Amino acid sequence: TERLMELIAGDIGGTKSWLVWMRDGAVTPRFEKVYSSADFASGEALLARFIEEAGQSAHPDTLTLALPGPLAARRVSLTNLDWTLDADALGSALDLPRVQFVNDFQAQAAGVATLGADDVLTLNAAPAVPSGVRAITGAGTGLGLAFMTAGDDGQYLSHATEAGHADFAPANALQGRLLDHLRQRYGHVSREMGISLNGLCAVWEALSLIDGVPVPQAEAVQVVAQARAGDRRAREAVGMVTDWLAAMASDIALIMGARGGIYLTGALLDLLDDLFDAERFCRGYVNKGGLTEYVSEIPVFRTTARQMEITGLATLF
């Protein structure tokens, strides 16, 4: 009988890296573990530790890693880690016949096909066109977007983008003042500078400066804690970022005609949890003037699935 493929799939992040050993793309992993990325001097050291701790009798055939940013080459320097990952060098050092890198949101896009009814919450209810373009966007350290198109065989292909770096556009006077503060701080202001964990902090700080009450720099978890405690500016910052995420989603609907649905994911929504105002999001999403009816007919979902990058990677190989 033909030997089944042994696959290691990994989601490599600046803080944590999650690695999973699968057999022939099976749903149930044979071994998985989350590591602190900073504990390792290199990606090779991390993977060698994982292979050792997995203790499998078979040797892996394929390694596929989900990585942030544009991946035009087989050698990638990670911005949030002092690592350079070289696919060919990893293959040689670890005796892996096949090593592939995939954009993290492209992997998540592939994972949409694996979602069940219990893995999504409907935000904007509308019928999805079965063969329509699907898009997935989410905020964490940055802001990502990928989309899926149906092939002639009905199977979806996933495509990476760098849409989080598109220009930020204010929609009202207060947002204009926030843009001025962000421009003074960063120069060029992209969407992810407002729609991300760091963006939430920057908005909170800018709102405080506008009110003439400077605050020390804070982490996103601290801003969310302030919002939960009833702090007005922290709650206003959460609402502002929600509005921008809604505008991002409706722009995706317009630009891509994503009638297959738009899916929201990411660490920011996980952190906000019940502070995420779905009604406010939906009001912002359909606020498109003459195209309100158009975007209202495109469904939006919030994903609740765990680590879609891994399930998506398993479908790609």
Buried (B, 14 or more C-beta within 10 A) or exposed (E): EEEEBBBBBBBBBBEEBBBBBBBEBEEEBBBBBEBEBEEBEBBBEBBBBBBEEBEBEEEBBBBBBBBBBEBEEBEBEBEBBEBEBBBEBBBEBBEBEBBBBBBBBBBBBBBBBBBEEEBBEEBBEBEBBEEBBBBBBBBBBBBBBBBBBBEEEEEBEBBBBBBBBBEBEBEEEBBEBBBBBBEEEEEEBBBBBBBBBBBBBBBBBBBBBBEEEEBEEBEBEBBBEBBBEEBEBBBBBBBBBBBBBBBBBBBBBEEBBBBBBBBBBBBBBEBBEEBBBBEBBBEBBBBBEEEEEBBBBBBBBBBEBEBBBBBBBBBBB
